[in-house]
């Protein structure tokens, strides 16, 4: 049927009414129908604006399949299973992944700012200790520059961090609709405000149709492949959400370490100098450092830790499931419902020329590349969990070293309260470091199983006149 004609028709309604326009020429319409009649002819004339209607009679199932083919969907599927609606869903998912990437960039900037805060605070600490130990006088020529530079760095770092606090409330929950291997379809709704995604019910007969891969027509295969690419895009989007929340957790831990710097200095000054005219300043450092540490841990425990746990569980679940290759190349088939499964070789021989099969082969290549990108996204998620574990190790190390510093500097002290504080810091630091290693080690084991993490970089030089396995590569070594 002409595309311009179909654009102004509701194909779902045509299924209910039992007719479909085949063509219109010189005011004469040729219509396929299951039950032609005068009333239907008059309705068609009104809708199409023609003078005469010629009917071609067909069976209801055949008419339904004709309409579904024009909707670009496989038998029994909803209109959202067409390749164009699926492409729209993937576009929305790509936009959301871009938003997550923007968030992670801002969070990385915030962590850089917090590193600047800690560096500036080190300058301020040196200046204040020089003032309290050596006094003023000629030492002011050293103390004032250190104090000024440290204050500027502290202010600049905080200015980088504060805008990121607004991101937390804008992050959506990392949820997935659980793909079912092509028997359901991912849909988008609420497009005018915030796009949301849902999955249709299982389509009756879709599983059996998918298993009969070798008997499907090329266009039916391409529709399934488009659905597979959409499922992969959804998985990558959810994994990007997990990585963003873990990036927020690492930013929170960086804020905690910055707070620990304030906290340790305040406790150290109170412990060494006791009550003095500087006591309000020392207590202020303790209060500010405590609040910063609490807020940082809040970022970690309120979503960040759960994202790391759920991300690793999702990756392990996906790796244990059947891959897309099981649908592309089914090695076995069932002759009858109750028969044993028998093996059948692939329809490929060594004498065949390499290549792809036109547009279906290109769709297959795109789906394979999408599957590879998804595997890489899984690996990046596990490695993001490892980086979060390393951040936990650094935080635990900071707490541990504070406790060790108090223990060594005030060795021999018999004050019970300070002794409890010292040993508590050491114990908490060790627990946090152990938890960090628990997060990091599985990622290192998984990373070693994939060829994506190595020192050299390869760039493929495409030559579309030859098969992909003959394309040359440019290798850039770090050595």
VOGU-3710 file (C-alpha; in Angstrom, 3 decimals, decimal comma):
1> xxxxxxxxxx> 0,000/0,000/0,000  1,199/3,577/-0,611  3,033/4,971/2,423  1,281/8,365/2,285  -2,067/6,576/2,375  -1,142/4,418/5,366  0,105/7,398/7,378  -3,456/8,735/7,758  -5,031/5,362/8,604  -5,326/3,575/11,948
11> xxxxxxxxxx> -4,079/0,105/11,071  -5,270/-1,371/14,366  -8,788/-0,221/13,524  -8,474/-1,735/10,048  -7,812/-5,090/11,709  -11,077/-4,790/13,614  -13,072/-3,694/10,548  -11,496/-6,349/8,317  -10,149/-4,403/5,334  -6,912/-2,962/3,968
21> xxxxxxxxxx> -6,308/-0,631/0,974  -4,043/-2,108/-1,666  -3,919/0,835/-4,092  -5,858/3,863/-5,392  -5,746/4,907/-9,036  -8,007/7,450/-10,802  -10,601/7,434/-8,016  -10,769/3,627/-7,972  -9,615/1,806/-4,821  -8,591/-1,838/-4,637
31> xxxxxxxxxx> -9,242/-3,119/-1,118  -8,471/-6,452/0,535  -11,316/-7,529/2,825  -12,604/-10,552/4,703  -16,325/-9,661/4,490  -17,012/-7,182/1,655  -20,398/-5,475/1,543  -22,229/-2,253/0,606  -21,859/-0,691/4,074  -18,142/-1,375/4,164
41> xxxxxxxxxx> -17,763/-0,045/0,616  -19,494/3,212/1,549  -17,292/3,619/4,630  -14,168/3,019/2,546  -15,288/5,633/-0,002  -15,733/8,158/2,812  -12,337/7,422/4,360  -10,305/7,168/1,156  -12,213/9,768/-0,873  -12,678/7,488/-3,898
51> xxxxxxxxxx> -15,627/6,826/-6,207  -15,390/3,059/-6,714  -14,184/0,178/-4,527  -12,980/-3,180/-5,896  -12,762/-5,934/-3,271  -10,262/-8,776/-3,072  -11,448/-11,413/-0,600  -9,004/-13,108/1,776  -9,007/-15,083/5,031  -8,967/-13,218/8,382
61> xxxxxxxxxx> -5,537/-14,585/9,363  -4,082/-13,591/6,004  -5,513/-10,075/6,265  -4,136/-9,680/9,757  -0,682/-10,742/8,589  -0,828/-8,310/5,642  -1,598/-5,443/8,016  1,106/-6,572/10,477  3,624/-6,677/7,661  2,789/-3,074/6,779
71> xxxxxxxxxx> 3,151/-2,213/10,477  6,602/-3,849/10,302  5,846/-6,291/13,123  5,987/-10,056/13,480  2,784/-12,112/13,956  0,910/-11,326/17,164  3,085/-8,389/18,238  1,837/-4,923/19,148  2,619/-1,914/16,890  5,392/-0,919/19,325
81> xxxxxxxxxx> 7,376/-3,939/18,071  8,025/-2,240/14,731  11,592/-1,274/13,934  10,801/2,457/13,887  9,169/2,488/17,377  12,060/0,383/18,677  14,528/2,861/17,174  12,699/5,644/19,012  13,035/3,703/22,286  16,762/3,229/21,678
91> xxxxxxxxxx> 17,117/6,956/20,991  15,512/7,798/24,338  17,770/5,261/26,050  20,821/6,779/24,345  19,750/10,211/25,592  19,508/8,900/29,131  22,957/7,322/28,911  24,317/10,671/27,704  22,727/12,300/30,759  24,367/9,735/33,026
101> xxxxxxxxxx> 27,718/10,404/31,346  27,210/14,132/31,986  26,494/13,401/35,653  29,613/11,252/35,972  31,717/14,027/34,421  30,372/16,512/36,972  31,032/14,035/39,772  34,608/13,545/38,551  35,005/17,329/38,576  33,666/17,394/42,143
111> xxxxxxxxxx> 36,182/14,749/43,252  38,942/16,809/41,654  37,669/19,811/43,607  37,712/17,817/46,846  41,308/16,799/46,152  41,984/20,523/45,790  40,240/21,057/49,159  42,497/18,531/50,879  45,586/20,075/49,293  44,543/23,558/50,380
121> xxxxxxxxxx> 43,766/22,311/53,864  47,270/20,844/54,080  48,672/24,337/53,382  46,394/25,834/56,048  47,387/23,132/58,545  51,083/23,853/58,071  50,482/27,596/58,474  48,441/27,188/61,675  50,930/24,781/63,230  53,759/27,198/62,498
131> xxxxxxxxxx> 51,788/29,997/64,170  50,980/27,929/67,268  54,432/26,370/67,643  56,816/29,086/66,419  54,652/32,166/66,919  54,658/35,146/64,595  57,458/37,622/63,905  59,579/36,912/60,857  57,772/33,595/60,418  54,774/35,545/59,120
141> xxxxxxxxxx> 56,535/35,836/55,744  56,138/32,046/55,480  52,892/31,580/57,391  50,764/34,203/55,612  51,480/32,959/52,027  50,734/29,390/53,098  47,481/30,493/54,721  46,397/32,616/51,742  47,207/29,950/49,139  45,502/27,252/51,201
151> xxxxxxxxxx> 42,373/29,367/51,656  42,134/30,070/47,916  42,511/26,369/47,095  39,961/25,447/49,755  37,414/27,929/48,398  37,970/26,892/44,780  37,594/23,200/45,599  34,364/23,725/47,540  33,030/25,788/44,629  33,566/22,780/42,334
161> xxxxxxxxxx> 31,838/20,435/44,766  28,678/22,301/45,806  26,814/22,184/42,427  27,066/18,387/42,394  24,923/18,038/45,522  21,885/18,896/43,380  22,429/15,822/41,207  21,487/13,396/43,955  17,782/14,245/43,919  17,632/14,035/40,113
171> xxxxxxxxxx> 18,919/10,483/39,720  16,210/7,958/38,780  16,037/4,528/40,353  18,097/1,909/38,507  15,384/-0,519/37,404  15,162/-2,913/34,499  12,168/-4,544/32,839  14,010/-7,884/32,452  14,239/-8,797/28,740  12,688/-12,129/27,751
181> xxxxxxxxxx> 14,543/-12,986/24,567  12,240/-11,384/22,039  8,899/-12,598/23,416  8,077/-9,149/24,861  8,679/-5,618/23,610  10,137/-2,585/25,383  7,877/0,466/25,060  8,293/4,138/25,939  5,534/6,292/27,405  5,145/9,721/29,012
191> xxxxxxxxxx> 7,313/11,112/26,215  6,178/14,730/26,579  7,523/14,978/30,151  9,984/12,355/31,389  10,232/9,282/29,137  9,538/6,068/31,024  9,864/2,490/29,869  7,738/-0,597/30,313  7,541/-4,054/28,787  4,516/-5,627/27,146
201> xxxxxxxxxx> 3,061/-8,954/28,176  4,476/-12,093/26,598  3,215/-12,436/23,020  1,530/-15,832/22,472  3,531/-17,947/20,054  6,539/-15,611/20,026  8,855/-18,117/21,718  8,094/-20,839/19,183  8,486/-18,386/16,330  11,877/-17,322/17,679
211> xxxxxxxxxx> 13,074/-20,906/18,032  12,277/-21,503/14,357  14,981/-18,993/13,425  16,131/-20,807/10,303  12,613/-20,807/8,854  11,952/-17,086/9,408  11,959/-14,688/6,496  14,792/-12,109/6,414  12,518/-9,227/7,415  11,148/-11,208/10,382
221> xxxxxxxxxx> 14,699/-11,893/11,515  15,549/-8,201/11,255  12,578/-7,340/13,475  13,778/-9,748/16,145  17,307/-8,363/15,857  15,971/-4,821/16,328  14,212/-5,995/19,492  17,449/-7,607/20,700  19,384/-4,381/20,137  16,736/-2,507/22,134
231> xxxxxxxxxx> 17,069/-4,989/25,004  20,843/-4,538/24,950  20,405/-0,750/24,947  18,181/-1,015/28,018  20,756/-3,152/29,827  23,537/-0,677/29,020  21,353/2,168/30,315  20,705/0,380/33,612  24,411/-0,408/33,979  25,204/3,263/33,299
241> xxxxxxxxxx> 22,788/4,155/36,107  24,624/1,788/38,469  27,966/3,337/37,509  26,598/6,845/38,089  25,380/5,954/41,563  28,724/4,343/42,362  30,428/7,523/41,121  28,272/9,440/43,602  29,379/7,011/46,311  33,046/7,634/45,444
251> xxxxxxxxxx> 32,405/11,383/45,545  30,824/10,968/48,968  33,823/8,978/50,183  36,123/11,713/48,865  34,075/14,220/50,879  34,429/11,934/53,904  38,212/11,893/53,518  38,191/15,690/53,297  36,144/15,783/56,497  38,551/13,366/58,166
261> xxxxxxxxxx> 41,365/15,826/57,468  39,471/18,517/59,412  38,466/16,030/62,096  41,939/14,613/62,693  43,531/18,055/62,897  40,910/19,252/65,379  41,310/16,192/67,603  45,092/16,387/67,346  45,192/20,045/68,396  42,824/19,436/71,312
271> xxxxxxxxxx> 44,806/16,352/72,342  48,152/18,153/72,238  47,379/21,695/73,391  44,358/20,902/75,614  42,359/23,967/76,689  43,699/27,186/75,200  42,473/30,339/73,565  42,437/28,338/70,309  39,942/25,819/71,744  36,841/27,249/69,923
281> xxxxxxxxxx> 38,736/27,014/66,628  39,800/23,435/67,382  36,252/22,426/68,276  35,004/24,110/65,101  37,348/21,928/63,046  35,972/18,847/64,792  32,353/19,846/64,153  32,926/20,751/60,487  34,949/17,600/59,868  32,318/15,445/61,553
291> xxxxxxxxxx> 29,507/16,912/59,445  31,507/16,441/56,236  32,281/12,822/57,136  28,633/12,085/57,934  27,409/13,599/54,660  29,993/11,646/52,679  28,971/8,355/54,286  25,324/9,262/53,640  26,074/9,438/49,906  27,764/6,054/50,126
301> xxxxxxxxxx> 25,164/4,148/52,123  22,068/5,821/50,620  22,128/4,233/47,183  25,815/3,965/46,331  26,521/0,730/48,154  23,286/-0,851/46,954  24,162/0,110/43,361  27,469/-1,732/43,673  25,777/-4,849/45,017  22,953/-4,781/42,457
311> xxxxxxxxxx> 25,353/-4,013/39,602  27,542/-7,046/40,294  24,474/-9,270/40,761  23,075/-8,051/37,430  26,333/-8,757/35,609  26,608/-12,253/37,066  22,993/-12,985/36,163  23,442/-11,835/32,559  26,633/-13,845/32,111  24,854/-16,978/33,348
321> xxxxxxxxxx> 21,962/-16,558/30,893  21,794/-17,740/27,293  23,537/-15,384/24,903  22,225/-13,852/21,718  24,245/-16,407/19,738  21,828/-19,117/20,848  19,123/-17,349/18,852  21,274/-16,556/15,829  22,579/-20,066/15,289  20,266/-22,722/16,804
331> xxxxxxxxxx> 22,181/-26,001/16,547  19,222/-28,215/17,439  15,575/-28,542/16,540  12,485/-30,544/17,505  10,762/-32,590/14,824  7,640/-33,177/16,929  6,510/-31,743/20,270  7,336/-34,930/22,190  10,393/-35,952/20,192  13,952/-35,921/21,450
341> xxxxxxxxxx> 16,058/-32,966/20,420  18,312/-33,779/17,487  21,409/-32,054/16,262  21,577/-30,282/12,951  24,690/-28,656/11,458  24,712/-24,979/10,628  23,876/-24,103/6,986  27,481/-23,035/6,416  30,244/-24,964/4,668  33,964/-24,382/4,429
351> xxxxxxxxxx> 33,624/-23,949/0,670  31,236/-21,007/1,060  32,598/-17,516/0,425  32,803/-15,306/3,543  30,541/-12,294/3,829  27,168/-11,156/5,088  23,695/-11,651/3,710  22,591/-8,190/2,566  20,551/-6,079/5,002  19,829/-9,011/7,328
361> xxxxxxxxxx> 23,542/-9,675/7,615  24,191/-6,010/8,354  21,480/-6,104/11,043  23,172/-9,181/12,462  26,512/-7,353/12,510  24,937/-4,391/14,316  23,378/-6,709/16,877  26,668/-8,511/17,444  28,371/-5,155/17,970  25,601/-4,158/20,398
371> xxxxxxxxxx> 26,166/-7,402/22,287  29,893/-6,674/22,447  29,267/-3,132/23,710  26,982/-4,585/26,362  29,688/-7,007/27,492  32,074/-4,057/27,737  29,461/-2,133/29,745  29,197/-5,079/32,138  32,959/-5,087/32,542  32,995/-1,311/33,125
381> xxxxxxxxxx> 30,322/-1,725/35,796  32,345/-4,352/37,630  35,460/-2,182/37,377  33,475/0,815/38,672  32,593/-1,357/41,661  36,309/-2,078/42,078  37,117/1,655/41,979  34,454/2,215/44,618  36,101/-0,505/46,687  39,473/1,209/46,272
391> xxxxxxxxxx> 37,862/4,476/47,421  36,617/2,620/50,483  40,152/1,320/51,044  41,541/4,865/50,870  38,909/6,069/53,322  39,637/3,193/55,694  43,355/3,825/55,360  42,849/7,477/56,312  40,912/6,487/59,441  43,455/3,758/60,246
401> xxxxxxxxxx> 46,419/6,129/59,909  44,713/8,697/62,129  44,372/6,038/64,818  47,971/4,872/64,340  49,202/8,474/64,501  47,398/9,085/67,787  48,660/5,765/69,140  52,323/6,453/68,320  52,398/10,160/69,180  50,650/9,765/72,515
411> xxxxxxxxxx> 52,158/6,373/73,356  52,179/5,681/77,083  49,150/7,832/77,837  46,763/6,283/80,356  43,678/8,334/79,482  40,892/5,808/78,898  38,746/8,019/76,651  41,537/8,823/74,195  42,672/5,187/74,190  39,158/4,026/73,236
421> xxxxxxxxxx> 39,050/6,668/70,487  42,446/5,571/69,134  41,651/1,851/69,035  38,196/2,514/67,577  39,748/4,484/64,696  42,214/1,675/64,002  39,486/-0,986/64,066  37,068/0,994/61,868  39,837/1,647/59,350  40,714/-2,051/59,138
431> xxxxxxxxxx> 37,049/-3,014/58,637  36,616/-0,476/55,848  39,792/-1,631/54,091  38,685/-5,276/54,298  35,299/-4,343/52,831  37,022/-2,434/50,043  39,154/-5,452/49,123  35,981/-7,575/49,117  34,594/-5,249/46,438  37,789/-4,949/44,412
441> xxxxxxxxxx> 39,052/-8,531/44,125  36,109/-10,009/42,111  36,520/-7,232/39,571  40,202/-8,020/39,132  39,398/-11,680/38,512  36,713/-10,766/35,980  38,928/-8,206/34,256  41,605/-10,814/33,588  39,088/-12,911/31,617  38,538/-10,253/28,932
451> xxxxxxxxxx> 40,935/-8,883/26,304  39,713/-5,292/26,639  42,090/-4,159/29,403  45,649/-4,158/28,150  48,378/-1,611/27,545  48,373/-1,578/23,750  45,720/0,170/21,670  44,401/-1,226/18,382  42,583/0,700/15,670  40,877/-1,343/12,960
461> xxxxxxxxxx> 41,339/-0,091/9,401  38,071/-0,960/7,610  38,076/-2,183/4,023  34,460/-2,773/3,020  35,517/-4,599/-0,121  36,768/-7,543/1,967  35,302/-9,543/4,882  35,845/-8,099/8,350  38,226/-10,855/9,427  40,708/-9,690/6,768
471> xxxxxxxxx> 40,738/-6,048/7,913  44,123/-4,806/9,042  44,863/-3,220/12,417  47,169/-0,438/13,531  48,696/-1,304/16,919  50,063/1,411/19,217  52,204/0,017/22,022  52,966/1,703/25,326  56,525/0,416/25,244
//
